[in-house]
Every structure is written in structure tokens, then in C-alpha cells.
Amino acid sequence: MSNWHAELALLREALAAGPFVMLTGAGLSTGSGIPAYRDAEGRWAHPAPVQHQAFMRDEAVRRRYWARSFVGWRRFGQARPNAGHVALAELERQGHVHTLITQNVDGLHLTAGSRSVIELHGALRQVVCMNCGHRHERAQVQAWLEALNPSFDPQAAESTAHAAPDGDAHLRDAVYEGFVMPACPSCDGMLKPDVVFYGDNVPRERVADAQAAVHEAAGLLVVGSSLMVYSGYRFAEQAYRLGRPVIAINQGVTRADALLSFKLDADCTQVLDALAAAR
């Protein structure tokens, strides 16, 4: 554990040079009750999440996902921003945030009041039809799932399930046998959460917007992410190539450790709260 109180002064000095791009990961949302994907060594802390191609081609995989999501959404949909989300919104108001790029799909930055946000991997609050492209609110889909599965008690299932990072829950295989999935009411097409699953690509225009922000900003601050996935790591590489400072607030290793100007190995919520409170 580093002496982050001393390093906080270095971070304040860096931010004084100009607004930074903030790149946030799952470690920021653990304080809101959403589990992180990886442990402090960067290893998976949960079974691997659903893969894009498997979801698209295999009805059994989709049934499993929606049964798990039906249970997990009860908790995920009620998650609220924590002090770290609120602090980042305040830092934006203070002029220290150029753009906030988040790898999270929980929507908590927008709820907390951040405005210049790029949701790199999308957001679970919407579901998209893979046939007609129509989007539906996830809360509405929850009502459809409930109507289609009247004998499935998500509250009872939740009592024995473990929360998962993507708004779903780990269930026994037998729990989702026979689970009925909703179809798009507009065209009867396949519904998918409007997020980038593992094995899929982040939309090009979203990547381009994020890269433009990194190019314009004074530096990059990584918050609560190990950057093990390339979709986020690429921005640390970009900032490093541009000669901009790359700083991390993260408990444990990151893929970008060799690129960092320095790292605060500490709870990111506490550090951000202290940073936003400084005048």
C-alpha cells in the first residue's frame, strides 16, 4: 500500500497543468455494490462472462444469460453512485476533467452528474433488437421477463445466487432450464443488452471519440481498472506515445504499470473524494 496522501499532492499538481481524460473501470463501482471482474493480481475473480459469438449463435446461452440477468438486475438496477462517482462529477465542474471514458456499463457516472462521458462498452439500461435496431429500456424488459416466467421467483433465486459484474447473477444450471426469453415487440427479433460483450468490438466512432479526447487532454488518469482488456489499455498506450502523463489509482497491478508516471495503490473512492474536496 503506497502513501497515497503524499502522492495526492503529485496528482493535484498534474491536474493543475490542464484537464485530464479519466478512464474508469470496475474498481470504481465496487463501492456501489457491483463486483469487480478481477482480483488485485489481475486474475478473474468470477467465471468468464458471456461471449458475444456464443450469445448470438446459441439459444441456450441466451436463455442462461437472461435468467441470470432477471435475477441480477434487481440489485444492479438499484445501484447508486458512490463518493468516487460524485467526486469525478465535481472534478469535471472544477475544470479538471476533459472527458470521462468508462469501461463500466452501470451508467452511474451519468447518474452522479458527469456530463462529458463516453460509455466505451455501452450501458445495461438499454436493450437492443439485433434485427430492427429498436431500443428498449431494461426496466421494461424486466417486466416482460416477469410476465413470461410467472413461476420463476427472482427474489428466491437471489437468496442463493452470487452477484456478477455485468448485472447478472451466478445461478445453478437447473435454475434456468425452461426459462422463457422475450422477443422484440416490434419485429419478434432477438434482444441483446446494448453493451459490448467479450469477443465483440467497441464501435469505431466511440473509439475515435475517445482517442480524440486523449489527444487533446493534458494526461490520462486511470481509476479502478487493471486495463487487462485492450479496449481500455489502448488509451494508456496512446497517452504514453504522446508524451502525456499516465497516472493510475488502482489497488493491485495494471497492464500499463510500465507506462505509468506513478500509481496510487489505494481505494480510488477515497482518493477521488479527497482530490475533489481540495481547494
Buried (B, 14 or more C-beta within 10 A) or exposed (E): EEEBEEBBEBBEEBBEEBBBBBBBBBBBBBBBEBBBBBBBEBEEBBEEBBBBEBBBEEEEBBBBBBBBBBBBBBBBBEBEBBBBBBBBBBBBEBEBBBBBBBBBBBBBBBBBBBEBBBBBBBBBBBBBBEBEEBBBEBEEBBEBBEEBBEEBEBEEBBEEBEBBBBBBBBBEEEBBEEBBBBBBEEEEBBBBBBBBBBEBEBEEEBBEBBBEBBEEBBBBBBBBBBBBBEBBBBBBBBBBEEEBBBBBBBBBBBBBBEBBBEBBBBBBBBBBBBBBEEE
